[in-house]
Amino acid sequence: MQTGDLIRVNEFCLHHQIEISFVQSLHRSGLIDIIQTEEKLCVPTDQLPELEKMVRLYYEMDINMEGIETISYLLNRMNQMQNQITELNNRLHSYEEDKE
């Protein structure tokens, strides 16, 4: 992974005015990845939307870490189920087209 694909945790926390320990807690819970490069902790940029969502849940909505873990799990599960529904609908449409 290139360093351009990473953002430093301390810069993210400074920008959002949050504690570094919060991001580390998310990492310990397995909700985000943290990569250490040159003695600095970084987060992949593709995880920024999820990280920002979790910051809002915690700081703006006062949802605790366990609640964030639960919400994250349920949203991921819903996305998996939606993808499965889409796949099944596509398969069903292909069978219906074959009958015609």
N, C-alpha and C positions, 0 to 999 in steps of 0.2 A: 504494500500500500504506500502510495506516495505521500509526502508530508503535506502536499496541497489538499489531500483528501481528509485531513485531520484539523481539528480546532483544539487549541489548548484549553484545558478545563478551567484554569485560573482566569483566562480571558472571557470565557463564557460566563463564569460566575460573576466576574466584575461587571460585565455588560448587563446581566440580569439582576444584579445586586442580591445574590444568594450565596449561601455558604458552600464551600468546596465539599464539606462533609456530606451534604445532601446528595451530590453527584456520586460520591464514593458509596453512599448507602444504596443508591440505585444500582451501582455496579455489583455490590455485594449480594443484592437480591437477584441478580441476573437479568435485570431489566435493560441495561445498556452495557456496551463494551467500553473499556478504558484501555488505551494502549500507552505504554511508557516509551518515549523516545527522548534520547539525550537528557535524561533526568527530569523530563517534564511529562505530566499526564495529559493525554489527548483523547478526544472522542471523534470517531469517524463522522464526517459531515452528513452521511446518509442517515444517521441516527438523530440529527438535530431536531427534525419535526417532532419525533416521539419524546425527546428530552424536553423540549419546550412545552409540550402538552403536559408532561409530568410536573414540570415546574408550576404551571398554572393550577393543576389539581392540588398540589401541596400548598403553595403560597397564597393563591387567590381563593380557593374553595375550602381550605383547611381540611383536606383529606389526608389521613395519615398514611404511612408507608405501606401498611397492610392493605389499606383500601386501594392504593395505587396498584399494588401487585394484583389484587383481585380484578380491578377494572382493566388492567392491561391484559390479563389472562382471558377475560371474557371478550374483549374486543378482538384479540387474536383468534379466539375460537369462532367468533361470529364471522370474521373474514375468511377463515378456512371453510366454514359451512357455506358461505356465499359462493366461494370459488367452486365448491363441490356441486352446489345447485346449478351453477352456470354450466359446468362440465356435463352434468346429467341432462340438462335441457338441450345442450348441443347434441348429445348422443341421441336423445329422443327425436329431435328434429331430423337427424340423418336417417333414422329408421323410418320416420314418417315419409320422407322424400323417396326412400327406396320402394315403399308400398305404392306410390303413385305412378 
